[in-house]
Amino acid sequence: MTERRGFYPEIEPYDTLMLPVGDGHEIYVEQCGNPEGKPVVFVHGGPGSGVSPTQRRVFDPERYRIVLFDQRMAGRSTPHASTTTDPAVWSTNTTAHLVADMERIREHLGIERWQVFGGSWGSCLSLAYAEAHPDRVTELVLRGIFTLRRHELEWMYERGHLEFVYPDLWAEFVAPVAPERRHEMQVAYHDLLFDEDPAVHVPAGQAWSGWESRVITVLPDEEGFRKATEPAQAVAFARIENHYFVHGGFMREGQLLAPEAIARIRHIPTVIVQGRLDMCTPARTAFDLARALPEAEFVLVPDAGHAFSEPGTLDALVRATDAFAG
């Protein structure tokens, strides 16, 4: 068996900036690797997780010009989701706004075309971007496929689905919600997360973020859980996810997999990587995308869950970026 590939060595950015994108938002952008290399943009998950140093390391720094950015209200972007519930601010954080932000970054950096790499929510936003701007995308590398259809959200957040796999963890997730509202978990959580009282929104944010951190890996990741439940990060992550989910991602149901949308990206070389044991974004959606886009290379990792750092998934992703680097 060929030895699995791991992360490239740690690197630091050679450039960082806060880019104004309108509506009072500024987004954090960094560049790493080779300034003369092949451009690639890393689209983080959540929405709301922000980027991390580890995510720089799935690309060969000698061959890639690596662009990473924190999406609106996440990570180092401002205003931060943990600090405001102002409806005017939140109304300007939608999928269309994030797609426009990616174009603004590309233009600001003087990049004509780039590879788009995204996992989980990042796969959803990557598809939305590619379908809106197919002439700007050289390749797509997608992992943990998520298209924000209603049944995908119900699997993860509504009663009667994932609780059968994790009944103990589900009990912790539903604990902040009054029993009479547990038939509408996402809506009930919206009220808790956007409550002005920290005694309400902090425990709710920790429960929401902790639930997700518990189910994204096959084996427990206690350090990941600790980071996910730090108050400011937990509240920001949960608020942004919930904001998108209760609004259906600000997209039509099934929009990203519609035949007319897929037709716009059929010519783009694409690799789809999916963990067979993914409990967060189950393999059904990846199979749906692969069926709609048979031209893509589809890698089903038999021993991986949702996290991109799991060995089989990481191996497939690095092999894809290496193949596209030449």
C-alpha positions as CSV (number, residue, x, y, z in Angstrom):
1,M,0.0,0.0,0.0
2,T,1.3,3.5,-0.8
3,E,2.1,5.5,2.3
4,R,-0.5,8.1,3.1
5,R,0.5,11.7,2.6
6,G,0.4,14.1,5.6
7,F,0.5,17.8,6.1
8,Y,3.2,20.0,4.6
9,P,5.4,21.7,7.1
10,E,4.2,24.7,9.1
11,I,4.4,28.1,7.3
12,E,3.7,31.7,8.1
13,P,1.9,34.2,5.9
14,Y,4.0,36.5,3.8
15,D,1.1,39.0,3.6
16,T,-2.0,39.8,5.7
17,L,-4.6,42.5,5.4
18,M,-8.1,43.6,6.5
19,L,-10.1,44.1,3.4
20,P,-13.2,46.4,3.5
21,V,-16.1,44.6,1.6
22,G,-18.9,47.1,2.3
23,D,-21.8,47.1,4.7
24,G,-19.5,47.9,7.6
25,H,-17.6,44.6,7.2
26,E,-13.9,44.0,7.0
27,I,-12.5,40.5,6.3
28,Y,-9.2,39.1,7.3
29,V,-7.1,37.8,4.3
30,E,-3.7,36.1,4.4
31,Q,-1.3,34.8,1.7
32,C,1.2,32.0,2.2
33,G,3.6,29.9,0.1
34,N,5.1,31.1,-3.2
35,P,3.9,34.5,-4.4
36,E,4.6,33.4,-7.9
37,G,2.9,30.0,-7.5
38,K,-0.4,28.6,-8.6
39,P,-3.2,30.6,-6.9
40,V,-5.6,28.7,-4.6
41,V,-8.2,30.0,-2.2
42,F,-9.1,28.0,0.9
43,V,-12.8,28.3,1.8
44,H,-13.4,27.5,5.5
45,G,-16.3,25.6,7.0
46,G,-19.0,26.4,9.4
47,P,-20.0,28.9,8.3
48,G,-18.3,30.6,11.1
49,S,-15.2,28.6,12.0
50,G,-12.6,30.9,10.5
51,V,-9.3,29.8,9.2
52,S,-6.4,28.2,11.1
53,P,-2.7,27.6,10.5
54,T,-3.2,23.9,9.9
55,Q,-5.3,24.7,6.8
56,R,-2.3,26.3,5.0
57,R,-0.6,22.9,5.1
58,V,-2.7,20.9,2.5
59,F,-0.8,22.7,-0.3
60,D,2.8,22.5,-1.5
61,P,4.2,25.9,-0.4
62,E,6.8,25.8,-3.1
63,R,4.2,25.5,-5.9
64,Y,1.1,27.3,-4.5
65,R,0.2,30.9,-3.7
66,I,-2.2,30.1,-0.9
67,V,-5.0,32.5,0.0
68,L,-7.0,32.1,3.2
69,F,-9.7,34.4,4.5
70,D,-12.1,34.6,7.4
71,Q,-15.7,34.9,6.2
72,R,-17.9,37.8,7.4
73,M,-18.1,38.0,11.2
74,A,-15.9,35.0,11.7
75,G,-12.3,34.6,13.0
76,R,-10.5,37.9,12.7
77,S,-13.1,39.6,10.5
78,T,-15.1,42.5,11.9
79,P,-17.6,43.0,13.3
80,H,-17.3,39.7,15.2
81,A,-20.4,37.6,15.5
82,S,-20.0,37.3,19.3
83,T,-20.3,41.0,19.8
84,T,-23.5,42.0,18.0
85,T,-27.1,41.0,17.3
86,D,-27.8,44.1,15.2
87,P,-30.2,42.9,12.5
88,A,-28.8,45.4,10.0
89,V,-25.4,43.8,10.4
90,W,-26.6,40.3,10.1
91,S,-28.8,41.1,7.1
92,T,-25.6,41.7,5.1
93,N,-24.1,38.3,5.8
94,T,-25.6,35.9,3.2
95,T,-24.2,33.4,0.7
96,A,-24.4,36.0,-2.1
97,H,-22.4,38.5,0.0
98,L,-19.7,35.8,0.7
99,V,-19.5,35.0,-3.0
100,A,-19.1,38.7,-3.8
101,D,-16.4,38.9,-1.1
102,M,-14.4,36.1,-2.8
103,E,-14.5,38.0,-6.0
104,R,-13.4,41.2,-4.2
105,I,-10.4,39.3,-2.7
106,R,-9.4,37.8,-6.1
107,E,-9.6,41.2,-7.8
108,H,-7.7,43.0,-5.0
109,L,-4.9,40.4,-5.1
110,G,-4.7,40.7,-8.9
111,I,-5.4,37.0,-9.5
112,E,-7.0,36.1,-12.8
113,R,-8.1,32.6,-12.0
114,W,-7.6,30.3,-9.0
115,Q,-8.2,26.9,-7.6
116,V,-11.1,26.8,-5.1
117,F,-10.7,24.4,-2.2
118,G,-13.5,24.0,0.4
119,G,-14.8,21.5,2.9
120,S,-18.2,21.1,4.7
121,W,-19.9,24.5,4.5
122,G,-16.8,25.5,2.5
123,S,-17.8,22.9,-0.2
124,C,-21.2,24.6,-0.3
125,L,-19.8,28.1,-0.7
126,S,-17.2,26.8,-3.2
127,L,-19.9,25.4,-5.4
128,A,-21.9,28.6,-5.1
129,Y,-18.9,30.7,-6.1
130,A,-17.9,28.4,-9.0
131,E,-21.5,28.4,-10.3
132,A,-21.6,32.2,-10.2
133,H,-18.0,32.6,-11.6
134,P,-17.1,29.5,-13.5
135,D,-14.6,31.4,-15.7
136,R,-12.5,32.3,-12.6
137,V,-12.0,28.7,-11.3
138,T,-9.2,26.5,-12.5
139,E,-10.1,23.5,-10.4
140,L,-12.4,22.5,-7.5
141,V,-11.3,20.4,-4.5
142,L,-14.3,19.6,-2.3
143,R,-14.5,17.7,0.9
144,G,-17.3,16.7,3.3
145,I,-20.0,17.7,0.8
146,F,-22.8,19.9,2.1
147,T,-25.4,21.7,0.0
148,L,-27.6,23.0,2.8
149,R,-30.8,21.2,1.6
150,R,-33.5,20.9,4.2
151,H,-33.0,17.2,4.9
152,E,-29.2,17.7,5.4
153,L,-30.0,20.2,8.2
154,E,-32.7,18.0,9.7
155,W,-30.3,15.1,9.9
156,M,-27.9,17.1,12.1
157,Y,-30.1,19.4,14.1
158,E,-33.6,18.1,14.3
159,R,-35.1,15.3,16.5
160,G,-35.3,11.7,15.2
161,H,-32.1,11.5,13.2
162,L,-28.5,11.8,14.5
163,E,-29.8,11.3,18.1
164,F,-30.0,7.6,17.2
165,V,-26.2,7.5,16.8
166,Y,-25.3,9.8,19.7
167,P,-28.1,9.7,22.2
168,D,-25.9,10.9,25.0
169,L,-24.5,13.8,23.1
170,W,-27.9,14.7,21.7
171,A,-29.2,15.0,25.2
172,E,-26.6,17.6,25.9
173,F,-27.4,19.4,22.7
174,V,-31.2,19.7,23.5
175,A,-30.7,20.6,27.1
176,P,-30.8,24.4,26.6
177,V,-34.1,24.2,24.7
178,A,-37.4,24.0,26.5
179,P,-39.1,20.6,25.9
180,E,-42.1,22.1,24.2
181,R,-39.8,23.6,21.5
182,R,-37.6,20.6,20.7
183,H,-39.7,19.9,17.6
184,E,-38.1,23.1,16.1
185,M,-34.5,23.0,17.3
186,Q,-32.9,25.4,14.8
187,V,-35.6,28.1,15.4
188,A,-35.5,27.6,19.1
189,Y,-31.7,27.9,19.2
190,H,-32.0,31.1,17.1
191,D,-34.0,32.7,19.9
192,L,-31.4,31.6,22.5
193,L,-28.3,32.5,20.5
194,F,-29.5,36.0,19.7
195,D,-30.8,36.8,23.2
196,E,-28.9,39.8,24.5
197,D,-28.3,38.1,27.9
198,P,-24.9,36.3,28.0
199,A,-26.4,34.0,30.6
200,V,-28.6,32.7,27.8
201,H,-26.6,33.0,24.6
202,V,-23.2,31.7,25.9
203,P,-24.5,28.3,27.2
204,A,-26.5,28.0,24.0
205,G,-23.5,28.7,21.9
206,Q,-21.4,26.2,23.8
207,A,-24.0,23.5,23.5
208,W,-24.4,24.1,19.7
209,S,-20.7,24.3,19.0
210,G,-19.9,21.4,21.4
211,W,-22.4,19.2,19.7
212,E,-20.8,19.7,16.3
213,S,-17.3,19.3,17.6
214,R,-18.2,16.0,19.1
215,V,-19.6,14.4,15.9
216,I,-17.1,15.5,13.3
217,T,-14.4,12.9,14.1
218,V,-14.6,9.1,14.3
219,L,-12.6,9.2,17.5
220,P,-13.1,11.8,20.3
221,D,-11.0,15.0,19.9
222,E,-11.0,16.6,23.4
223,E,-8.7,19.5,22.3
224,G,-11.1,20.3,19.4
225,F,-14.0,20.3,21.8
226,R,-12.2,22.6,24.2
227,K,-11.4,25.1,21.5
228,A,-15.0,24.9,20.1
229,T,-16.6,25.7,23.4
230,E,-14.5,28.7,24.4
231,P,-17.2,31.3,24.9
232,A,-16.5,33.9,22.2
233,Q,-15.7,31.3,19.6
234,A,-18.7,29.2,20.5
235,V,-21.1,32.0,20.3
236,A,-19.8,33.4,17.0
237,F,-19.7,30.0,15.4
238,A,-23.2,29.0,16.6
239,R,-24.7,32.3,15.7
240,I,-23.4,32.3,12.1
241,E,-24.3,28.7,11.5
242,N,-27.8,29.1,12.9
243,H,-28.3,32.4,11.0
244,Y,-27.5,30.6,7.7
245,F,-29.4,27.4,8.5
246,V,-32.7,29.0,9.6
247,H,-32.6,31.0,6.3
248,G,-31.9,28.0,4.2
249,G,-28.5,29.3,3.3
250,F,-30.2,32.2,1.5
251,M,-30.6,29.9,-1.5
252,R,-33.4,28.0,-3.2
253,E,-33.9,24.4,-2.0
254,G,-31.6,22.3,-4.1
255,Q,-30.1,25.3,-5.9
256,L,-26.5,24.0,-6.0
257,L,-27.3,20.6,-7.6
258,A,-29.9,21.9,-10.1
259,P,-29.0,20.8,-13.6
260,E,-28.6,24.3,-14.9
261,A,-26.2,25.1,-12.1
262,I,-24.1,22.0,-12.5
263,A,-23.9,22.7,-16.3
264,R,-22.0,25.9,-15.5
265,I,-19.2,24.0,-13.8
266,R,-19.1,20.7,-15.7
267,H,-15.9,21.8,-17.5
268,I,-14.0,22.5,-14.3
269,P,-11.7,19.6,-13.1
270,T,-13.1,18.5,-9.8
271,V,-12.1,16.2,-7.0
272,I,-14.8,15.2,-4.4
273,V,-13.5,13.6,-1.1
274,Q,-15.9,12.2,1.3
275,G,-15.6,10.2,4.6
276,R,-17.8,7.1,4.6
277,L,-18.3,7.6,8.4
278,D,-19.1,11.3,8.2
279,M,-21.9,11.9,10.7
280,C,-22.0,15.7,10.1
281,T,-22.4,15.8,6.3
282,P,-23.4,12.2,5.5
283,A,-22.2,10.6,2.3
284,R,-25.6,10.8,0.6
285,T,-24.9,14.4,-0.5
286,A,-21.5,13.5,-1.9
287,F,-23.1,10.7,-3.9
288,D,-25.7,13.1,-5.2
289,L,-23.0,15.6,-6.3
290,A,-21.0,12.8,-7.9
291,R,-24.0,11.5,-9.8
292,A,-24.8,15.1,-11.0
293,L,-21.2,15.7,-11.9
294,P,-19.9,12.3,-13.2
295,E,-16.8,14.0,-14.7
296,A,-15.5,14.6,-11.2
297,E,-13.1,12.2,-9.4
298,F,-14.9,10.8,-6.4
299,V,-12.8,9.5,-3.5
300,L,-14.8,7.8,-0.8
301,V,-12.6,7.3,2.3
302,P,-13.7,4.2,4.2
303,D,-12.3,5.0,7.6
304,A,-12.9,8.7,7.9
305,G,-15.5,10.9,9.4
306,H,-16.0,14.6,8.7
307,A,-12.7,16.3,9.8
308,F,-10.3,17.1,7.0
309,S,-7.3,16.2,9.3
310,E,-8.3,12.5,9.5
311,P,-5.5,10.5,7.8
312,G,-7.4,9.0,4.8
313,T,-9.2,12.3,4.0
314,L,-6.0,14.3,4.4
315,D,-4.1,11.9,2.1
316,A,-6.8,12.3,-0.6
317,L,-6.8,16.0,-0.4
318,V,-3.0,16.4,-0.6
319,R,-2.9,14.0,-3.5
320,A,-5.5,16.2,-5.2
321,T,-3.7,19.5,-4.6
322,D,-0.4,17.9,-5.6
323,A,-1.9,16.7,-8.9
324,F,-3.4,20.1,-9.7
325,A,-0.2,22.0,-8.8
326,G,1.8,21.0,-11.9
